[in-house]
Amino acid sequence: MQYSFYDFLKLIGSLGLFLYGMKIMSEGLQKVAGDRLRGILTAMTTNRVTGVLTGVLITALIQSSSATTVMVVSFVNAGLLTLTESISVIMGANIGTTVTAWIISIFGFKVDMSALALPLLGIALPLIFSGKSTRKSIGEFIFGFSFLFMGLGLLKENAPDLQQNPDMLAFVQNYTDMGFGSILLFLLIGTILTMIVQASAATMAITLIMCANGWISYELGAALVLGENIGTTITANLAAITGNAQAKRAALAHLVFNIFGVIWVLLIFQPFTSGVSWFVDNYIHPGSEDVAVSYKLSAFHTVFNMCNVCLLIWAVKLIERTVRWIIPQREDEEEYRLQYISGGMLSTAELSILQGSKEIHLYAQRTHRMFGMVQSLLHTSKGDEFNKIHSRILKYESISDNMEIEIANYLNQVAEGRLSSEGKFQIRAMLREVTEIESIADSCHNISRSMDRKRHANVEFTETLYKNIDTILDMLNNSISLMITILEKPEHLNNNELNKIYNQENEINHFRTQLKDQNIVDVNNKEYDYQTGVYYMDIISECEKMGDYIVNVVEAVADVKEKK
């Protein structure tokens, strides 16, 4: 046996360089595209077909179906994409990822790209040190591209020569002549290998090398490719572990989609693989046998995923129902998505304003729930329970930011249409409402951070301090409740409700001033130390700011009513 442990380490190192190249290339492209990718995702998923095309486009651009599916899962978690929309994008990502196999087949086997890798690095070097972020990202992409093909070249070079190591050849051959059992075994190997490496492109490269070197047949290579399609879903499922039920369902939909595809291909495996092989031999004519088999595998990968999408694009609702049944909605979790505003064509101006108004009311209700978490966080002493509530507040803060952008973008779209001066004034007022509600969510987040810092500093408030914070939080709770009532039926706003809001705000301001003065006295009298007073006043000051934001929302509603 001439293949040493040192040779094995070189093989692992080559795989590492290939994976690193994939990662750098993908990240560079994502940076260059930036928010445009996110814009494409949210704007082009109005129906199944555009969703699939979006998935194909983005995955072909960033060369990573994992990156696309993880992005999709995070968007579902934030409520920017519905489960139905996410399934179609994920279907498209499966087709987009087949581009990688073609790049490897065409350049990696037909052209010696590793010879061009070093000159490419020379071109990328000045770009990497450029002050402009776009040029820097392009440099990173070229670096990644070079590393990818250097890694591929080293993989081929350091792969064990089975002709000189008959023992290894015999080991592989022991499992290649078991008929359909071999197909299932290699499918399992492809799945496990991709789950470990977490990059189907790397496993695809290994498969292409194994087939090109004649270690395994084209059919067994196709079985490995099927396994890679299942294994690649692990990344999105890992990303969804910390997400909500919708995010978990989106990741599971990817797995269900790929498993179903593998099942039907296995049922017609021989005719399917033979058909792809015949097509490549008769219509593509790639030349030598090692290049031909790499073309056949790339074609198999593409045809399989395209057929799977064409079959299952009509079963999106069925897949959605399946994953909803497997992962039921938890009672303490809601679906984070816009309910009244949808993408695509706008309604009439009046209806669009009404939809926007309803969405703002819903936005305020969600912010109120976030405030409720802040109230419960104050008296939570157990570490695990505290962290759980605190992380939910952080998630709500992220959702709040996304909702503000989505509602504001929608209202700006409406404003670009034909509106009366009254309608335009109403849109401006609604934009102000959205901004102020987001500021309330920011204040909730800031209060929770102050509580978190207090806990990490092992600071404990006195009973009086807790009582004062509870009092001001109760005042705010009453104000937010009244604000939500006004937002629900703005036409019923009267002077009585307006005066009530102003009175509550004055009470909060006076109470804050009173507590501020008392804090100085208590610190001087050694009732508690200075640092405790700092955390205490941070919370009280943020509460007072929140009171201002609530008044601003109600004033925006009052301005519209007055204009009418």
ABEGO torsion letter per residue (X at the ends): XABBAAAAAAAAAAAAAAAAAAAAAAAAAAAAAEAAAAAAAAAAAABAAAAAAAAAAAAAAAGBAAAAAAAAAAAAAAGABBAAAAAAAAAAAAAAAAAAAAAAAAAAAABBAAAAAAAAAAAAAAAAABABAAAAAAAAAAAAAAAAAAAAAAAAAABBBAAABAAAAAAAAAAAAAEAAAAAAAAAAAAAAAAAAGBAAAAAAAAAAAAAAGABBAAAAAAAAAAAAAAAAAAAAAAAAABBAAAAAAAAAAAAAAAAAAAAAAAAAAAAAAAAAAAAAAAAGAEBAAAAAAAAAAAAAAAAAAAAAAAAAAAAAAAAAAAAAABBBBAABBBBBBAABBBEBBBBAAAAAAAAAAAAAAAAAAAAAAAAAAAAAAABABAAAAAAAAAAAAAAAAAAAAAAAAAAAAAAAAAABBBBAAAAAAAAAAAAAAAAAAAAAAAAAAAAAAAAAAAAAGBBBBAAAAAAAAAAAAAAAAAAAAAAAAAABAAABBAAAAAAAAAAAAAAAAAAAAAAAAAAAAAAAGABBAAAAAAAAAAAAAAAAAAAAAAAAAAAAAAAAAAX
